[in-house]
């Protein structure tokens, strides 16, 4: 079984991983952040957010691999959507699992949220910024 992963341009999550093409409705668009330009009052460059989140992919991969080992599942399809706020100093001030996430495992979510809380971004302009960042996991025969 091959493993496909998209959204947030999640490259090489597991050996043989591929980034899948965005869905026609844009649901899997890379680094989609509905509120990146001022959801809490500030603004930040989307590409800089993508770069920082990509730097955390190793941690996300470790979380997902632990999830697969612990549950015994073979690459379940699903979506993990992270809502987080980048504070005025560039640190993540809050992070939580978005309600649209279909992978609702508490330990997986806790692990990934810890990765996000450890990320450091450029300082946003004008105040904190809310970001919604999706990861879509798909298996392929």
C-alpha positions, 0 to 999 in steps of 0.5 A: 500500500502506498501512502499519499499525503497532501495539504500543507505540502507535507512532503515525505511524511513516510517513505514513499509519500507523495503530495496529492493534487489539491481537490477541485474545491480547494480543500487540500490547497497547500498551507490554506490559512483562512485568517492568516491576514488578520484573524486576531488583528495582525498580518504575516507572510504566508510563505514564512508560515509555510516555511516554519511549519515545514520545519516541524514536519519531522515532529508531525511525522514522528507523531503520526508514526507513533499513532500508526504503531499504537493503533495498528492501523494501516495508513488511515485516511483522514484530516488533521486541522490545526488552529493556532495563534502566532503571538506578537513575539512570533511564538505560538500562544495557543494551538488546538485541533479544529472541529473539522479534523477527522483524525480525532485520536487524543494522543495524536492530537496532543503530540502534533499540538506540542510540535506546533507550540514549539514552532517560532515564527517571524513577528506578525505586523499589527498583532497576533495572527490566527492560522488554520493549517490542514494536513490530509492523509490518504492511502493509495493501493 
